[in-house]
């Protein structure tokens, strides 16, 4: 914070020097606190798999899969609309972001030109989004279940992230750390820094190098070992064998909360003061149609869910009757 304030003052005073208002810039030569390395946490591969399994169980698989496949900022991810994705080419356009201003969701243009970019999604991710599209009745890719024609609230998404991490037995990380996870894995799998910088929307590759020094350092050591093997005829060390006692990822069972009887819907806790009830019966078109209710307590949510189920069953019965009469 001190360094940021100093940079702002120095810039303003430098403009005063250029305009002839003062002779010298008094901010030059100030003693500043040392620049601290950015603290970041990255999910390990086993944590990633548990996290995505749990996210799928809680209905947030597509959102977090897309984030981990692209490294989008939270505001960029939640601002996505379906017309931003070309399903034929797999190109995703990033041109806007959402943020909370005085508890209201506000849409804006990214601060830098480099943040406006196009990404090519992996075919498997495009296929997941194509299937997910059929269940979303909104122009937003990740619409709010509470507010009409608005995206998910950034605050509620963060709360949901923490719950999924807890249920998946993963370390608690920030939403921005998912972006760090993507970048670290990309570098470790051979992506060029310049390409990664463009994907992340950084102003320059120097920014990427500064943030992910730990990953690029590991890449340099790996490259040095390969050069030694090629020039010095050294033998590459064998890859460590997997531990016999390491738990198999396929054995992980997602946390499902209290088991409910078929036909009674489901209830999940979104945050400390909001519960979501969902009922997803098979409609006359053969597809599952989901509707949600929300309440501040589980008991209130149960009552609202009962009313919703009764209404949907009555509506479904009427549709079936009309269909039978038409034949």
Rosetta silent file (secondary structure, phi, psi, omega in degrees, C-alpha in Angstrom):
SEQUENCE: XXXXXXXXXXXXXXXXXXXXXXXXXXXXXXXXXXXXXXXXXXXXXXXXXXXXXXXXXXXXXXXXXXXXXXXXXXXXXXXXXXXXXXXXXXXXXXXXXXXXXXXXXXXXXXXXXXXXXXXXXXXXXXXXXXXXXXXXXXXXXXXXXXXXXXXXXXXXXXXXXXXXXXXXXXXXXXXXXXXXXXXXXXXXXXXXXXXXXXXXXXXXXXXXXXXXXXXXXXXXXXXXXXXXXXXXXXXXXXXXXXXXXXXXXXXXXXXXXXXXXXXXXXXXXXXXXXXXXXXXXXXXXXXXXXXXXXXXXXXXXXXXXXXXXXXXXXXXXXXXXXXXXXX
SCORE:     score description
SCORE:     0.000 S_00000001
   1 L     0.000  -42.117  178.911    0.000    0.000    0.000 S_00000001
   2 H   -61.976  -44.081 -179.088    2.850    2.407    0.846 S_00000001
   3 H   -65.010  -38.050 -179.578    4.570    1.659   -2.465 S_00000001
   4 H   -67.358  -43.540  178.067    1.325    2.157   -4.395 S_00000001
   5 H   -62.649  -40.212  179.130    0.620    5.505   -2.702 S_00000001
   6 H   -63.610  -41.778 -179.480    4.188    6.614   -3.413 S_00000001
   7 H   -62.494  -39.392  179.405    3.875    5.702   -7.089 S_00000001
   8 H   -66.121  -46.534  179.297    0.678    7.749   -7.404 S_00000001
   9 H   -64.218  -42.118 -178.799    2.203   10.795   -5.682 S_00000001
  10 H   -62.294  -40.536  179.496    5.423   10.539   -7.690 S_00000001
  11 H   -64.220  -43.432  179.743    3.482   10.444  -10.949 S_00000001
  12 H   -65.623  -43.101 -179.113    1.411   13.520  -10.016 S_00000001
  13 H   -68.585  -31.623  177.400    4.466   15.468   -8.851 S_00000001
  14 H   -66.050  -36.262  176.450    6.372   14.555  -12.005 S_00000001
  15 H   -66.325  -35.825  177.158    3.572   16.098  -14.034 S_00000001
  16 H   -64.490  -36.320  176.738    3.925   19.242  -11.896 S_00000001
  17 H   -65.018  -43.885 -179.310    7.639   19.319  -12.768 S_00000001
  18 H   -63.908  -34.002 -179.861    6.833   19.036  -16.482 S_00000001
  19 L   -84.503   -0.808  177.218    4.329   21.886  -16.219 S_00000001
  20 L    78.385   17.608 -179.753    6.879   24.097  -14.475 S_00000001
  21 L   -80.570  -32.962  176.429    4.985   24.319  -11.202 S_00000001
  22 L  -135.729  158.221 -176.300    7.881   22.920   -9.148 S_00000001
  23 L   -81.155  -43.917 -178.048   11.570   22.519   -9.910 S_00000001
  24 L  -130.339  162.661  179.415   12.177   18.975   -8.670 S_00000001
  25 L   -91.322  107.849 -178.125   10.120   15.960   -7.748 S_00000001
  26 L   -67.825  -11.519  179.900   10.258   15.581   -3.947 S_00000001
  27 L   -82.193  -14.893  179.304    9.032   12.003   -4.225 S_00000001
  28 L   -70.983  136.046  176.509   12.249   10.934   -5.975 S_00000001
  29 L    84.492    4.919  177.575   14.710    9.178   -3.681 S_00000001
  30 L   -66.704  144.951  176.986   12.224    8.400   -0.914 S_00000001
  31 L   -80.877  122.851 -176.122   13.050    5.334    1.135 S_00000001
  32 L  -112.395  152.651  173.507   10.406    2.696    0.463 S_00000001
  33 L   -64.355  149.048 -178.075    9.611   -0.588    2.196 S_00000001
  34 L   -61.993  147.338  178.663   11.027   -3.587    0.333 S_00000001
  35 L   -73.372  121.901 -178.442    8.867   -5.126   -2.333 S_00000001
  36 L   -88.902  145.394  177.159    7.362   -8.325   -0.972 S_00000001
  37 L   -66.901  142.672 -179.839    6.874  -11.382   -3.095 S_00000001
  38 L   -67.054  131.501  178.064    3.256  -12.045   -4.003 S_00000001
  39 L   -87.964  128.902  178.461    1.714  -14.725   -1.861 S_00000001
  40 L  -144.495  152.549  175.656   -0.187  -17.322   -3.802 S_00000001
  41 L  -123.136  142.595 -178.117   -1.481  -20.816   -3.247 S_00000001
  42 L  -123.723  134.211  176.967   -1.900  -23.425   -5.927 S_00000001
  43 L   -73.068  133.363  175.618   -4.139  -26.483   -5.765 S_00000001
  44 L   -70.703  166.951 -176.532   -2.271  -29.764   -6.207 S_00000001
  45 H   -61.583  -41.090  179.826   -3.413  -32.210   -8.893 S_00000001
  46 H   -68.338  -34.897  176.602   -5.201  -34.492   -6.436 S_00000001
  47 H   -66.765  -38.619  178.639   -6.916  -31.466   -4.874 S_00000001
  48 H   -59.509  -43.927 -178.920   -7.995  -30.289   -8.316 S_00000001
  49 H   -66.707  -43.874  177.598   -9.687  -33.591   -9.067 S_00000001
  50 H   -63.071  -40.737 -178.766  -11.478  -33.697   -5.718 S_00000001
  51 H   -60.969  -45.495 -178.350  -12.474  -30.062   -6.132 S_00000001
  52 H   -70.310  -34.460  176.480  -14.050  -30.616   -9.575 S_00000001
  53 H   -63.592  -44.336  179.674  -15.860  -33.767   -8.419 S_00000001
  54 H   -68.385  -39.301  178.350  -17.344  -31.846   -5.500 S_00000001
  55 H   -61.159  -37.450  178.498  -18.167  -28.839   -7.703 S_00000001
  56 H   -66.705  -38.554  179.352  -20.113  -31.126  -10.032 S_00000001
  57 H   -66.274  -27.308 -177.244  -22.075  -32.531   -7.102 S_00000001
  58 L  -101.046    5.383  174.594  -23.002  -29.000   -6.012 S_00000001
  59 L    83.610   19.197 -179.109  -23.939  -27.714   -9.480 S_00000001
  60 L  -123.291   22.164 -175.288  -20.930  -25.444  -10.100 S_00000001
  61 H   -62.861  -48.846 -174.430  -18.809  -27.747  -12.259 S_00000001
  62 H   -63.244  -39.883 -179.194  -19.020  -25.744  -15.504 S_00000001
  63 H   -62.943  -50.176 -176.378  -18.123  -22.443  -13.837 S_00000001
  64 H   -76.634  -29.144  175.521  -15.004  -23.693  -12.086 S_00000001
  65 H   -64.051  -45.081  179.463  -13.932  -25.943  -14.968 S_00000001
  66 H   -62.769  -39.549 -179.784  -13.973  -22.965  -17.334 S_00000001
  67 H   -66.133  -42.086 -179.186  -12.013  -20.861  -14.857 S_00000001
  68 H   -72.660  -18.877  179.585   -9.363  -23.542  -14.350 S_00000001
  69 H   -91.720  -10.532 -175.813   -9.094  -24.023  -18.126 S_00000001
  70 H  -130.412  -23.414 -177.088   -8.609  -20.321  -18.903 S_00000001
  71 L    73.222   25.994 -179.684   -7.361  -18.497  -15.802 S_00000001
  72 L   -65.795  148.408  171.000  -10.040  -15.825  -16.118 S_00000001
  73 L   -69.193  156.442 -176.596  -10.419  -13.239  -13.400 S_00000001
  74 H   -58.217  -44.893 -179.700  -13.590  -13.629  -11.347 S_00000001
  75 H   -63.152  -36.696  178.477  -15.181  -10.494  -12.826 S_00000001
  76 H   -68.461  -40.947 -178.108  -14.375  -11.622  -16.373 S_00000001
  77 H   -64.242  -46.406 -176.175  -15.786  -15.092  -15.782 S_00000001
  78 H   -74.214  -18.313  179.828  -19.095  -13.905  -14.340 S_00000001
  79 L   -83.771   -5.126 -176.204  -19.548  -11.284  -17.099 S_00000001
  80 L   -66.004  137.822  172.785  -19.609  -13.948  -19.840 S_00000001
  81 E  -119.546  162.583 -174.376  -22.686  -14.200  -22.026 S_00000001
  82 H   -64.009  -28.841  179.274  -23.510  -16.965  -24.471 S_00000001
  83 H   -76.104   -2.857  174.174  -22.823  -14.760  -27.486 S_00000001
  84 H   -81.191  -12.763 -176.796  -19.221  -14.423  -26.259 S_00000001
  85 E  -113.859  124.383  173.677  -18.595  -18.077  -27.156 S_00000001
  86 E   -94.523  106.369 -176.126  -18.417  -19.385  -30.713 S_00000001
  87 L   -67.393  -23.643 -179.068  -19.253  -23.063  -30.357 S_00000001
  88 L   -73.363  -43.423 -177.488  -18.020  -23.809  -33.878 S_00000001
  89 L   -98.716  -17.223 -177.189  -14.496  -22.475  -33.399 S_00000001
  90 L    78.226   13.901 -178.087  -14.269  -22.688  -29.602 S_00000001
  91 E   -87.080  127.493  178.676  -13.207  -19.022  -29.425 S_00000001
  92 E  -109.935  125.196 -178.651  -14.203  -17.195  -26.239 S_00000001
  93 E   -98.040  125.818  177.405  -14.201  -13.371  -26.315 S_00000001
  94 E  -106.251  110.648 -175.359  -13.328  -11.491  -23.113 S_00000001
  95 L  -137.090    1.279 -178.016  -14.522   -7.902  -23.410 S_00000001
  96 L  -154.342  170.387  178.883  -16.195   -6.982  -20.105 S_00000001
  97 E  -149.908  156.551  176.211  -16.163   -7.593  -16.382 S_00000001
  98 E  -116.679  153.318  177.943  -18.537   -7.333  -13.439 S_00000001
  99 E  -151.950  164.754  177.822  -17.834   -6.017   -9.966 S_00000001
 100 E   -97.225  121.929  176.064  -19.670   -5.114   -6.793 S_00000001
 101 E  -124.901  111.250 -176.479  -20.132   -1.392   -6.190 S_00000001
 102 L    53.714   46.292  176.465  -22.081   -0.547   -3.031 S_00000001
 103 L    68.947   12.283  177.492  -23.559   -4.066   -3.030 S_00000001
 104 E  -115.278  142.931  178.971  -24.773   -3.704   -6.631 S_00000001
 105 E   -78.386  123.039 -177.077  -23.503   -5.658   -9.634 S_00000001
 106 E  -121.575  133.186  176.951  -21.925   -3.244  -12.128 S_00000001
 107 E   -94.294  138.225  179.645  -20.765   -4.060  -15.668 S_00000001
 108 E  -149.714  170.066  176.893  -17.659   -2.310  -17.000 S_00000001
 109 L   -88.420  142.345  177.595  -14.924   -2.501  -19.627 S_00000001
 110 L   -54.262  151.275 -173.857  -11.581   -4.013  -18.538 S_00000001
 111 L   -69.153  -31.904 -177.266   -9.024   -1.448  -17.371 S_00000001
 112 L  -118.572  154.684  179.068   -6.333   -2.351  -19.931 S_00000001
 113 H   -64.744  -32.217 -178.379   -6.440   -3.119  -23.645 S_00000001
 114 H   -68.508  -19.867  178.594   -4.567   -6.369  -23.044 S_00000001
 115 H   -75.833  -19.000  174.852   -7.468   -7.606  -20.884 S_00000001
 116 L   -87.091  111.623 -170.088   -9.710   -7.542  -23.972 S_00000001
 117 E  -153.392  171.341  176.853   -8.732  -10.777  -25.665 S_00000001
 118 E  -122.440  135.167  179.481   -9.860  -13.973  -27.378 S_00000001
 119 E  -120.719  144.277  174.931   -9.128  -17.455  -26.036 S_00000001
 120 E   -99.201  116.533 -176.739   -9.425  -20.804  -27.782 S_00000001
 121 L   -81.938  149.172  173.501  -11.043  -23.297  -25.431 S_00000001
 122 L   -60.901  143.453 -179.078  -10.108  -26.997  -25.358 S_00000001
 123 H   -54.273  -37.150 -179.335  -12.669  -29.104  -27.297 S_00000001
 124 H   -64.564  -37.126  178.477  -13.617  -31.048  -24.147 S_00000001
 125 H   -69.284  -39.465  177.724  -14.504  -27.803  -22.335 S_00000001
 126 H   -60.895  -40.977 -179.981  -16.557  -26.603  -25.326 S_00000001
 127 H   -65.405  -40.229  177.188  -18.512  -29.868  -25.259 S_00000001
 128 H   -61.856  -43.089 -179.769  -19.223  -29.497  -21.534 S_00000001
 129 H   -69.593  -32.861  177.731  -20.493  -25.948  -22.101 S_00000001
 130 H   -64.152  -42.403  177.987  -22.600  -27.073  -25.075 S_00000001
 131 H   -69.822  -38.035  179.510  -24.404  -29.611  -22.885 S_00000001
 132 H   -66.152  -33.120 -178.295  -24.666  -27.105  -20.028 S_00000001
 133 H   -57.257  -33.293 -176.557  -26.209  -24.520  -22.390 S_00000001
 134 L   -65.852  -22.397 -177.415  -29.364  -26.628  -22.738 S_00000001
 135 L  -100.143    1.024 -177.183  -30.190  -26.176  -19.046 S_00000001
 136 L  -109.066  121.392 -179.117  -29.590  -22.409  -18.895 S_00000001
 137 L  -109.341   63.177 -177.419  -32.458  -20.102  -19.817 S_00000001
 138 L  -159.008  156.843  175.317  -30.586  -16.801  -19.732 S_00000001
 139 L   -74.259  -20.950  178.266  -28.277  -14.677  -21.884 S_00000001
 140 E   -80.705  142.338  178.032  -25.717  -14.951  -19.071 S_00000001
 141 L   -69.941  -35.417  178.442  -23.486  -17.998  -19.041 S_00000001
 142 L  -129.237   79.386 -173.334  -23.702  -18.137  -15.242 S_00000001
 143 E   -74.808  155.494  175.295  -26.955  -16.358  -14.322 S_00000001
 144 L   -71.330  133.379  176.775  -28.043  -15.344  -10.850 S_00000001
 145 L   -78.588   -8.219 -175.656  -30.642  -17.738   -9.411 S_00000001
 146 L  -108.444  -48.953 -175.680  -32.144  -14.878   -7.387 S_00000001
 147 L   -96.755  133.366 -176.697  -31.989  -11.706   -9.505 S_00000001
 148 L   -73.946  135.469  176.531  -33.601  -11.662  -12.939 S_00000001
 149 L    54.931   40.769  174.385  -31.338  -11.044  -15.950 S_00000001
 150 L  -135.729  152.967  177.056  -28.189  -10.606  -13.864 S_00000001
 151 E   -76.195  174.287  175.851  -25.056  -12.742  -13.497 S_00000001
 152 L   -58.321  145.800  177.704  -24.021  -14.527  -10.325 S_00000001
 153 L   -73.331  126.720 -179.716  -22.999  -12.278   -7.461 S_00000001
 154 H   -55.226  -35.859  179.592  -19.166  -12.262   -7.085 S_00000001
 155 H   -66.943  -42.577 -179.314  -19.513  -12.445   -3.307 S_00000001
 156 H   -68.926  -32.031  177.322  -21.785  -15.499   -3.344 S_00000001
 157 H   -65.813  -38.996  177.086  -19.446  -17.256   -5.808 S_00000001
 158 H   -63.938  -43.290  178.921  -16.560  -16.753   -3.381 S_00000001
 159 H   -61.616  -40.577  179.395  -18.660  -18.184   -0.538 S_00000001
 160 H   -66.215  -38.035  177.267  -19.564  -21.180   -2.690 S_00000001
 161 H   -58.084  -45.208 -178.136  -15.893  -21.713   -3.549 S_00000001
 162 H   -65.085  -37.713  177.919  -14.985  -21.931    0.127 S_00000001
 163 H   -65.733  -43.320 -179.762  -17.773  -24.458    0.807 S_00000001
 164 H   -64.594  -41.922  177.699  -16.710  -26.672   -2.103 S_00000001
 165 H   -60.845  -41.440  179.568  -13.069  -26.558   -0.987 S_00000001
 166 H   -65.537  -46.124 -178.999  -14.120  -27.534    2.527 S_00000001
 167 H   -66.066  -30.287 -179.144  -16.343  -30.381    1.335 S_00000001
 168 L   -88.810    3.455  179.797  -13.581  -31.639   -1.008 S_00000001
 169 L    59.199   43.858  176.149  -11.003  -31.559    1.812 S_00000001
 170 L  -108.643  159.643  176.563   -8.831  -29.033   -0.048 S_00000001
 171 L   -67.952  149.565 -179.076   -6.887  -26.139    1.410 S_00000001
 172 L   -76.486  121.104  179.664   -8.755  -22.843    1.505 S_00000001
 173 L  -126.724  162.910  175.847   -7.628  -20.615   -1.355 S_00000001
 174 L   -78.246  163.716  175.942   -8.806  -17.331   -2.839 S_00000001
 175 H   -61.388  -37.846 -178.766  -10.704  -17.212   -6.116 S_00000001
 176 H   -65.418  -22.499  178.697   -7.654  -15.543   -7.672 S_00000001
 177 H   -70.740  -21.177  172.745   -5.575  -18.570   -6.677 S_00000001
 178 H   -65.160  -35.339  175.516   -7.530  -20.627   -9.227 S_00000001
 179 H   -65.523  -41.674  176.441   -5.993  -18.293  -11.816 S_00000001
 180 H   -64.208  -37.634  179.038   -2.562  -18.968  -10.316 S_00000001
 181 H   -61.846  -46.686  177.742   -3.279  -22.702  -10.462 S_00000001
 182 H   -58.278  -48.024 -176.208   -4.074  -22.508  -14.179 S_00000001
 183 H   -64.203  -41.600 -179.491   -0.946  -20.457  -14.920 S_00000001
 184 H   -64.193  -44.880  178.673    1.350  -22.716  -12.909 S_00000001
 185 H   -65.007  -38.124  179.555    0.041  -25.874  -14.606 S_00000001
 186 H   -62.319  -44.455  179.550    0.285  -24.218  -18.023 S_00000001
 187 H   -67.156  -41.472 -179.297    3.956  -23.341  -17.484 S_00000001
 188 H   -66.106  -23.999  179.003    4.771  -26.751  -16.062 S_00000001
 189 L   -97.168   13.940  169.295    3.234  -28.362  -19.140 S_00000001
 190 L    97.612    7.654  178.696    5.380  -26.366  -21.532 S_00000001
 191 L   -70.254  138.302  178.507    3.308  -23.298  -22.464 S_00000001
 192 L   -68.996  146.808 -177.532    5.447  -20.341  -23.522 S_00000001
 193 H   -61.484  -40.013 -178.896    5.448  -17.370  -21.172 S_00000001
 194 H   -64.244  -40.480  177.874    4.411  -14.963  -23.932 S_00000001
 195 H   -64.946  -44.169  178.996    1.417  -17.134  -24.847 S_00000001
 196 H   -62.984  -40.401  179.301    0.406  -17.449  -21.203 S_00000001
 197 H   -59.079  -41.462  178.877    0.760  -13.688  -20.724 S_00000001
 198 H   -66.928  -39.612  179.676   -1.680  -13.072  -23.587 S_00000001
 199 H   -65.705  -37.964 -178.185   -4.159  -15.600  -22.183 S_00000001
 200 H   -78.748  -14.113 -179.129   -4.037  -14.022  -18.724 S_00000001
 201 L    79.009   26.556  177.352   -4.487  -10.517  -20.124 S_00000001
 202 L   -76.978  152.277 -179.784   -1.228   -9.191  -18.678 S_00000001
 203 L   -64.131  -38.663  179.300    0.206   -5.967  -20.081 S_00000001
 204 L  -149.101  164.679  178.130    3.524   -7.676  -20.843 S_00000001
 205 H   -66.402  -22.847  178.582    5.292  -10.989  -20.448 S_00000001
 206 H   -63.097  -35.329  177.311    7.479   -9.319  -17.809 S_00000001
 207 H   -63.311  -44.017  179.488    4.456   -9.176  -15.504 S_00000001
 208 H   -63.173  -43.877  179.203    3.893  -12.906  -15.970 S_00000001
 209 H   -62.614  -38.209 -178.615    7.555  -13.667  -15.331 S_00000001
 210 H   -66.190  -39.546 -176.907    7.513  -11.534  -12.178 S_00000001
 211 H   -77.003  -39.903 -172.311    4.478  -13.321  -10.732 S_00000001
 212 L  -109.590   41.995  178.664    5.374  -16.882  -11.717 S_00000001
 213 H   -58.322  -36.844 -177.058    9.115  -16.851  -11.045 S_00000001
 214 H   -63.384  -39.182 -178.594    8.812  -20.108   -9.084 S_00000001
 215 H   -73.222  -43.197 -179.224    7.358  -21.964  -12.087 S_00000001
 216 H   -67.695  -29.786  176.682    9.767  -20.536  -14.657 S_00000001
 217 H   -65.263  -43.056  177.269   12.663  -21.400  -12.345 S_00000001
 218 H   -62.442  -37.682  178.924   11.551  -25.039  -12.264 S_00000001
 219 H   -65.413  -38.533  179.649   11.298  -24.987  -16.079 S_00000001
 220 H   -65.858  -40.067  177.841   14.859  -23.649  -16.356 S_00000001
 221 H   -65.001  -40.131  178.412   16.183  -26.432  -14.113 S_00000001
 222 H   -64.957  -40.328  179.101   14.334  -29.031  -16.194 S_00000001
 223 H   -65.320  -38.889  179.291   15.755  -27.533  -19.400 S_00000001
 224 H   -63.232  -38.741  178.650   19.250  -27.570  -17.915 S_00000001
 225 H   -65.326  -37.816  179.569   18.924  -31.278  -17.114 S_00000001
 226 H   -68.844  -38.029  177.612   17.837  -32.006  -20.683 S_00000001
 227 H   -65.124  -41.192  178.597   20.773  -30.004  -22.112 S_00000001
 228 H   -61.767  -36.526  179.512   23.141  -31.877  -19.816 S_00000001
 229 H   -67.867  -39.482 -176.650   21.674  -35.113  -21.120 S_00000001
 230 H   -77.724  -38.485 -175.369   22.133  -34.072  -24.746 S_00000001
 231 H   -94.288  -46.432 -176.366   25.580  -32.476  -24.506 S_00000001
 232 L   -89.304    1.452  179.289   27.201  -34.110  -21.498 S_00000001
 233 L    60.474   26.302  177.445   25.645  -37.533  -22.163 S_00000001
 234 L   -77.932  156.763  179.734   24.262  -37.570  -18.629 S_00000001
 235 L   -95.571  133.786  177.024   21.333  -39.808  -17.845 S_00000001
 236 L   -69.675  137.003  178.654   18.054  -38.242  -16.817 S_00000001
 237 L   -65.103  145.842  178.224   16.948  -39.410  -13.370 S_00000001
 238 L   -64.444  145.571  175.597   14.047  -41.792  -13.308 S_00000001
 239 L   -66.828  137.560  179.257   10.665  -40.327  -12.449 S_00000001
 240 L   -61.847  136.331  179.496    9.701  -41.159   -8.880 S_00000001
 241 L   -72.043  146.981  179.102    7.273  -44.031   -8.681 S_00000001
 242 L   -63.372  145.537 -178.708    3.846  -43.252   -7.256 S_00000001
 243 L   -68.228  137.783 -178.226    3.466  -44.033   -3.596 S_00000001
 244 L   -66.121  -29.773 -176.570    1.780  -47.316   -2.876 S_00000001
 245 L   -91.491    1.524 -179.246   -0.212  -45.778   -0.055 S_00000001
 246 L   -65.986  131.459 -178.676   -1.392  -42.754   -2.057 S_00000001
 247 L   -68.207  138.615  178.091   -5.207  -42.646   -2.090 S_00000001
 248 L   -73.648  135.056 -177.464   -6.836  -43.199   -5.461 S_00000001
 249 H   -65.261  -33.690 -177.548   -8.714  -40.153   -6.686 S_00000001
 250 H   -64.716  -16.748 -179.827  -11.535  -42.307   -8.033 S_00000001
 251 H   -78.819  -11.595 -177.098  -12.284  -43.355   -4.457 S_00000001
 252 L   -70.404  126.525  177.067  -13.313  -39.809   -3.518 S_00000001
 253 L  -109.275  123.419 -177.180  -17.023  -39.523   -2.856 S_00000001
 254 L   -64.122  147.827  176.216  -18.424  -35.981   -2.921 S_00000001
 255 L   -70.951  124.866 -175.617  -20.106  -34.619    0.170 S_00000001
 256 L  -112.662   -1.174 -177.751  -23.848  -34.684   -0.479 S_00000001
 257 L    72.502 -157.653 -179.214  -25.210  -33.468    2.834 S_00000001
 258 L   -68.567  130.560  178.924  -28.295  -35.091    4.277 S_00000001
 259 L   -71.265  130.278 -177.408  -29.711  -37.882    2.102 S_00000001
 260 L  -113.275  157.121  178.734  -33.236  -37.039    0.953 S_00000001
 261 L   -73.725  148.414  177.977  -36.040  -39.199   -0.322 S_00000001
 262 L   -57.755  139.795  178.381  -36.671  -39.257   -4.089 S_00000001
 263 L    86.576    2.857 -179.722  -39.135  -36.588   -5.202 S_00000001
 264 L  -108.424    8.343  179.091  -38.430  -34.212   -2.303 S_00000001
 265 L    71.796 -164.969  178.951  -35.836  -32.055   -4.087 S_00000001
 266 E  -144.042  155.137  179.313  -32.584  -30.985   -2.495 S_00000001
 267 E  -129.597  133.698  176.726  -31.365  -28.178   -0.257 S_00000001
 268 E  -132.411  151.040 -179.939  -27.884  -26.708   -0.148 S_00000001
 269 E   -94.287  118.300 -177.956  -26.358  -23.923    1.931 S_00000001
 270 E   -81.185  -44.911  174.652  -24.945  -21.138   -0.238 S_00000001
 271 E  -152.947 -165.495 -174.276  -23.496  -19.063    2.604 S_00000001
 272 L   -63.155  -23.756 -174.080  -24.062  -18.293    6.283 S_00000001
 273 L  -130.355   21.161 -179.553  -27.455  -16.681    5.686 S_00000001
 274 E  -145.543  128.848  177.356  -28.816  -18.185    2.462 S_00000001
 275 E  -118.505  145.307 -179.150  -30.184  -21.633    1.615 S_00000001
 276 E  -118.208  127.734  174.040  -31.151  -22.893   -1.834 S_00000001
 277 E  -109.330  137.854 -176.627  -33.880  -25.452   -2.507 S_00000001
 278 E  -135.634  137.866  175.003  -34.086  -27.142   -5.918 S_00000001
 279 E  -128.573  127.811 -173.159  -36.584  -29.453   -7.562 S_00000001
 280 E  -130.910   73.965  178.605  -35.736  -31.031  -10.946 S_00000001
 281 E   -78.378  160.072  174.915  -38.526  -33.300  -12.260 S_00000001
 282 E   -79.667  121.455 -174.706  -38.479  -34.841  -15.740 S_00000001
 283 L   -84.946  179.268 -176.396  -40.739  -32.703  -17.919 S_00000001
 284 L   -69.162  -16.822  176.818  -42.955  -33.783  -20.825 S_00000001
 285 L   -85.120    2.718  177.813  -40.082  -33.067  -23.254 S_00000001
 286 L    86.341   -0.541 -179.516  -38.039  -35.778  -21.526 S_00000001
 287 L  -108.485  155.965  177.800  -35.554  -33.320  -19.992 S_00000001
 288 E   -79.759  129.106  177.190  -35.092  -32.306  -16.373 S_00000001
 289 E  -112.754  118.979 -175.818  -36.430  -28.819  -15.599 S_00000001
 290 E  -102.319  139.804  171.409  -35.021  -27.250  -12.440 S_00000001
 291 E  -133.164  150.616 -172.982  -36.553  -24.472  -10.352 S_00000001
 292 E  -124.187  153.546  170.365  -35.158  -22.942   -7.201 S_00000001
 293 E  -130.300  157.801 -176.860  -36.357  -21.289   -4.001 S_00000001
 294 E  -136.429  147.115 -179.569  -34.309  -19.344   -1.464 S_00000001
 295 E  -155.552  164.891 -178.099  -34.607  -18.636    2.242 S_00000001
 296 L   -86.733  -15.087  177.199  -32.543  -17.431    5.176 S_00000001
 297 L  -132.360  157.293  179.295  -33.000  -20.621    7.209 S_00000001
 298 H   -63.995  -39.139 -178.773  -33.120  -24.312    6.310 S_00000001
 299 H   -63.474  -44.163  178.575  -36.566  -24.684    7.877 S_00000001
 300 H   -64.322  -37.552  179.508  -37.995  -21.828    5.827 S_00000001
 301 H   -65.943  -38.433  177.849  -36.375  -23.264    2.710 S_00000001
 302 H   -60.058  -43.838 -179.402  -37.986  -26.669    3.385 S_00000001
 303 H   -65.451  -43.844  178.552  -41.441  -25.056    3.531 S_00000001
 304 H   -64.284  -37.334 -179.279  -40.894  -23.089    0.336 S_00000001
 305 H   -66.220  -38.492  177.735  -39.572  -26.201   -1.397 S_00000001
 306 H   -60.458  -42.489  178.834  -42.705  -28.173   -0.486 S_00000001
 307 H   -64.860  -43.439  179.260  -44.871  -25.470   -2.078 S_00000001
 308 H   -60.527  -44.439 -179.287  -42.675  -25.416   -5.191 S_00000001
 309 H   -62.356  -42.493  179.267  -42.863  -29.202   -5.572 S_00000001
 310 H   -63.095  -41.412  179.799  -46.648  -29.157   -5.268 S_00000001
 311 H   -65.914  -43.482 -178.318  -46.917  -26.395   -7.874 S_00000001
 312 H   -68.912  -36.589  177.560  -44.586  -28.122  -10.324 S_00000001
 313 H   -65.454  -40.122  178.487  -46.349  -31.470   -9.928 S_00000001
 314 H   -66.272  -41.279  179.003  -49.713  -29.818  -10.600 S_00000001
 315 H   -64.955  -41.729  179.545  -48.305  -28.004  -13.637 S_00000001
 316 H   -65.769  -40.475  178.473  -46.750  -31.203  -14.966 S_00000001
 317 H   -62.910  -39.821  178.718  -49.988  -33.133  -14.495 S_00000001
 318 H   -66.155  -40.549  178.204  -51.900  -30.434  -16.423 S_00000001
 319 H   -64.650  -39.184  178.119  -49.394  -30.520  -19.273 S_00000001
 320 H   -66.074  -37.514  178.951  -49.669  -34.298  -19.486 S_00000001
 321 H   -65.990  -42.991  179.194  -53.471  -34.022  -19.560 S_00000001
 322 H   -64.192  -37.797  179.502  -53.357  -31.444  -22.356 S_00000001
 323 H   -66.356  -40.155  179.112  -50.958  -33.598  -24.316 S_00000001
 324 H   -66.961  -38.678  179.861  -53.231  -36.633  -23.930 S_00000001
 325 H   -67.255  -33.172 -179.133  -56.308  -34.599  -25.030 S_00000001
 326 H   -69.692  -22.353  178.908  -54.490  -33.339  -28.127 S_00000001
 327 L   -91.401    0.000    0.000  -53.922  -36.918  -29.238 S_00000001
